[in-house]
Amino acid sequence: MGISALGAVNSVNTKHSMPLSGKGPDWSIIPSSGKSSKSKAEFTDKIKELARKAANTTSKAELEYIHRRRTELCTEYMSDV
């Protein structure tokens, strides 16, 4: 279910602001080899946990954190594949 869970979460349309501060790239959201150490089951569990949190919150700050974390997990997953 790992890939389908990621696909379902990836289908959510979210926008992330990326400041143009000159600090360089945000490597937490850029796929790169060797970034992941999680199993597919761990990815699935983390994605489900984030989905539960998103379904149970109305806080904009919490939703932004959830979407940021989801992006990081997706990046980590892609780095492993």
N, CA, C and O of each residue as an XYZ file, in Angstrom:
324
protein
N       0.814     -1.189      0.000
C       0.000      0.000      0.000
C       0.857      1.253      0.000
O       0.322      2.353     -0.139
N       2.179      1.126      0.152
C       3.067      2.275      0.238
C       2.948      3.232     -0.924
O       2.818      4.438     -0.715
N       2.988      2.728     -2.146
C       2.943      3.608     -3.306
C       1.568      4.239     -3.455
O       1.466      5.432     -3.741
N       0.510      3.460     -3.267
C      -0.832      4.028     -3.417
C      -1.112      5.054     -2.327
O      -1.794      6.047     -2.582
N      -0.603      4.837     -1.119
C      -0.790      5.829     -0.053
C      -0.071      7.115     -0.411
O      -0.603      8.204     -0.200
N       1.135      6.999     -0.951
C       1.859      8.200     -1.370
C       1.148      8.884     -2.520
O       1.086     10.112     -2.570
N       0.615      8.109     -3.438
C      -0.112      8.691     -4.566
C      -1.335      9.448     -4.095
O      -1.637     10.525     -4.609
N      -2.036      8.900     -3.126
C      -3.226      9.575     -2.611
C      -2.855     10.878     -1.932
O      -3.536     11.890     -2.101
N      -1.787     10.855     -1.172
C      -1.356     12.071     -0.484
C      -0.789     13.062     -1.484
O      -1.001     14.267     -1.341
N      -0.065     12.578     -2.504
C       0.500     13.462     -3.506
C      -0.562     14.150     -4.339
O      -0.306     15.206     -4.917
N      -1.755     13.567     -4.410
C      -2.794     14.149     -5.240
C      -3.382     15.412     -4.618
O      -4.092     16.159     -5.291
N      -3.094     15.657     -3.339
C      -3.571     16.865     -2.684
C      -2.789     18.048     -3.240
O      -1.558     18.038     -3.257
N      -3.513     19.065     -3.695
C      -2.864     20.232     -4.279
C      -2.517     21.218     -3.174
O      -3.406     21.824     -2.577
N      -1.232     21.379     -2.902
C      -0.784     22.317     -1.883
C       0.251     23.250     -2.475
O       0.940     22.911     -3.437
N       0.348     24.415     -1.894
C       1.350     25.377     -2.326
C       2.296     25.636     -1.168
O       1.869     25.778     -0.022
N       3.572     25.695     -1.473
C       4.575     26.013     -0.474
C       5.273     27.282     -0.909
O       5.669     27.422     -2.066
N       5.418     28.188      0.006
C       6.167     29.391     -0.342
C       7.645     29.089     -0.206
O       8.078     28.460      0.760
N       8.399     29.536     -1.163
C       9.835     29.322     -1.151
C      10.515     30.684     -1.197
O      10.568     31.319     -2.251
N      11.031     31.132     -0.066
C      11.651     32.443     -0.029
C      12.868     32.513     -0.944
O      13.613     31.542     -1.080
N      13.055     33.646     -1.555
C      14.191     33.858     -2.438
C      15.282     34.606     -1.676
O      15.746     35.662     -2.107
N      15.679     34.046     -0.547
C      16.592     34.734      0.356
C      18.057     34.511      0.008
O      18.931     35.094      0.649
N      18.340     33.701     -0.969
C      19.734     33.456     -1.332
C      20.441     32.480     -0.410
O      21.668     32.381     -0.446
N      19.696     31.760      0.415
C      20.291     30.785      1.325
C      20.689     29.510      0.597
O      21.383     28.667      1.164
N      20.265     29.360     -0.632
C      20.544     28.142     -1.377
C      19.353     27.218     -1.368
O      18.312     27.548     -0.801
N      19.493     26.060     -1.993
C      18.363     25.130     -2.107
C      17.986     24.511     -0.768
O      18.823     24.346      0.119
N      16.713     24.173     -0.647
C      16.213     23.484      0.545
C      16.320     21.986      0.290
O      15.440     21.393     -0.333
N      17.388     21.382      0.768
C      17.653     19.976      0.487
C      16.670     19.042      1.167
O      16.649     17.852      0.853
N      15.850     19.542      2.094
C      14.859     18.676      2.722
C      13.721     18.339      1.762
O      12.955     17.410      2.016
N      13.601     19.097      0.648
C      12.538     18.817     -0.322
C      13.089     18.512     -1.715
O      12.336     18.499     -2.688
N      14.385     18.270     -1.816
C      15.009     17.934     -3.096
C      15.478     16.480     -3.026
O      16.306     16.140     -2.181
N      14.952     15.615     -3.911
C      15.378     14.209     -3.883
C      16.880     14.080     -4.133
O      17.441     14.748     -5.002
N      17.508     13.221     -3.365
C      18.922     12.913     -3.580
C      19.183     11.506     -3.065
O      18.550     11.059     -2.108
N      20.108     10.820     -3.697
C      20.340      9.422     -3.348
C      20.848      9.277     -1.922
O      21.567     10.130     -1.403
N      20.455      8.186     -1.316
C      20.926      7.865      0.019
C      20.241      8.632      1.133
O      20.700      8.584      2.275
N      19.162      9.337      0.841
C      18.489     10.161      1.841
C      17.609      9.322      2.767
O      17.391      9.705      3.916
N      17.105      8.201      2.293
C      16.112      7.448      3.043
C      16.695      6.247      3.771
O      17.619      5.591      3.292
N      16.127      5.980      4.941
C      16.465      4.762      5.665
C      15.189      4.065      6.158
O      15.255      3.142      6.970
N      14.030      4.515      5.659
C      12.747      3.956      6.079
C      12.296      2.839      5.136
O      12.609      2.843      3.946
N      11.560      1.892      5.696
C      10.937      0.851      4.881
C       9.641      1.417      4.294
O       9.167      2.469      4.721
N       9.076      0.713      3.319
C       7.802      1.150      2.734
C       6.709      1.180      3.796
O       5.842      2.053      3.770
N       6.746      0.235      4.727
C       5.751      0.212      5.807
C       5.884      1.449      6.693
O       4.880      2.007      7.135
N       7.121      1.877      6.954
C       7.322      3.087      7.756
C       6.801      4.331      7.032
O       6.193      5.206      7.650
N       7.042      4.404      5.713
C       6.499      5.520      4.934
C       4.980      5.530      5.008
O       4.367      6.577      5.219
N       4.378      4.363      4.835
C       2.918      4.251      4.880
C       2.385      4.702      6.231
O       1.408      5.449      6.296
N       3.015      4.257      7.304
C       2.577      4.646      8.646
C       2.691      6.149      8.859
O       1.784      6.766      9.419
N       3.786      6.738      8.422
C       3.989      8.190      8.580
C       2.955      8.979      7.773
O       2.411      9.972      8.256
N       2.686      8.533      6.544
C       1.700      9.204      5.697
C       0.309      9.102      6.321
O      -0.430     10.086      6.346
N      -0.050      7.929      6.822
C      -1.356      7.757      7.474
C      -1.475      8.646      8.708
O      -2.523      9.243      8.954
N      -0.395      8.730      9.478
C      -0.395      9.579     10.665
C      -0.631     11.047     10.282
O      -1.420     11.738     10.927
N       0.049     11.516      9.238
C      -0.136     12.890      8.779
C      -1.555     13.116      8.259
O      -2.140     14.173      8.495
N      -2.107     12.133      7.556
C      -3.471     12.250      7.040
C      -4.468     12.358      8.189
O      -5.410     13.148      8.119
N      -4.268     11.574      9.244
C      -5.151     11.656     10.418
C      -5.061     13.038     11.068
O      -6.075     13.628     11.438
N      -3.835     13.542     11.199
C      -3.657     14.872     11.788
C      -4.336     15.933     10.938
O      -5.001     16.824     11.467
N      -4.173     15.842      9.630
C      -4.776     16.828      8.722
C      -6.305     16.795      8.811
O      -6.958     17.837      8.748
N      -6.865     15.604      8.956
C      -8.316     15.464      9.030
C      -8.879     16.006     10.336
O     -10.059     16.350     10.409
N      -8.054     16.084     11.354
C      -8.543     16.473     12.681
C      -8.105     17.858     13.133
O      -8.263     18.190     14.308
N      -7.566     18.668     12.248
C      -7.146     20.001     12.658
C      -7.783     21.075     11.790
O      -8.102     20.854     10.622
N      -7.954     22.218     12.384
C      -8.408     23.388     11.642
C      -7.363     24.493     11.706
O      -7.563     25.583     11.171
N      -6.261     24.204     12.360
C      -5.185     25.180     12.518
C      -4.392     25.323     11.222
O      -3.865     24.344     10.693
N      -4.314     26.539     10.726
C      -3.556     26.789      9.503
C      -2.075     26.454      9.704
O      -1.440     25.883      8.817
N      -1.540     26.801     10.843
C      -0.131     26.515     11.133
C       0.127     25.007     11.149
O       1.135     24.539     10.619
N      -0.781     24.259     11.755
C      -0.643     22.798     11.814
C      -0.743     22.203     10.412
O       0.025     21.306     10.067
N      -1.679     22.692      9.605
C      -1.814     22.197      8.233
C      -0.571     22.503      7.407
O      -0.146     21.672      6.604
N       0.013     23.673      7.590
C       1.246     24.013      6.879
C       2.374     23.075      7.276
O       3.148     22.631      6.428
N       2.466     22.769      8.585
C       3.471     21.823      9.049
C       3.239     20.443      8.427
O       4.180     19.799      7.964
N       1.989     19.998      8.419
C       1.645     18.683      7.864
C       2.018     18.615      6.384
O       2.603     17.628      5.938
N       1.686     19.650      5.627
C       2.007     19.655      4.200
C       3.518     19.696      3.969
O       4.023     19.056      3.047
N       4.222     20.430      4.787
C       5.689     20.489      4.685
C       6.290     19.104      4.970
O       7.159     18.628      4.240
N       5.813     18.482      6.029
C       6.318     17.156      6.405
C       5.993     16.129      5.322
O       6.812     15.260      5.022
N       4.783     16.229      4.727
C       4.389     15.335      3.642
C       5.339     15.484      2.461
O       5.764     14.492      1.869
N       5.668     16.721      2.122
C       6.599     16.977      1.022
C       7.963     16.359      1.323
O       8.586     15.763      0.445
N       8.418     16.501      2.550
C       9.701     15.910      2.942
C       9.661     14.389      2.850
O      10.618     13.775      2.379
N       8.561     13.769      3.294
C       8.428     12.309      3.194
C       8.396     11.841      1.751
O       9.021     10.836      1.409
N       7.672     12.563      0.898
C       7.619     12.203     -0.514
C       8.999     12.306     -1.161
O       9.386     11.465     -1.973
N       9.725     13.344     -0.787
C      11.083     13.524     -1.302
C      11.984     12.389     -0.835
O      12.768     11.843     -1.610
N      11.860     12.046      0.432
C      12.663     10.950      0.982
C      12.333      9.643      0.280
O      13.226      8.848     -0.015
N      11.041      9.418      0.009
C      10.610      8.198     -0.690
C      11.199      8.156     -2.099
O      11.729      7.132     -2.531
N      11.101      9.282     -2.809
C      11.648      9.340     -4.178
C      13.156      9.120     -4.178
O      13.691      8.509     -5.103
N      13.836      9.604     -3.169
C      15.287      9.434     -3.083
C      15.654      7.968     -2.940
O      16.693      7.523     -3.427
N      14.784      7.221     -2.263
C      15.040      5.803     -2.041
C      14.747      4.983     -3.282
O      15.405      3.971     -3.522
N      13.769      5.402     -4.079
C      13.376      4.678     -5.290
C      14.329      5.034     -6.367
O      14.203      4.546     -7.490
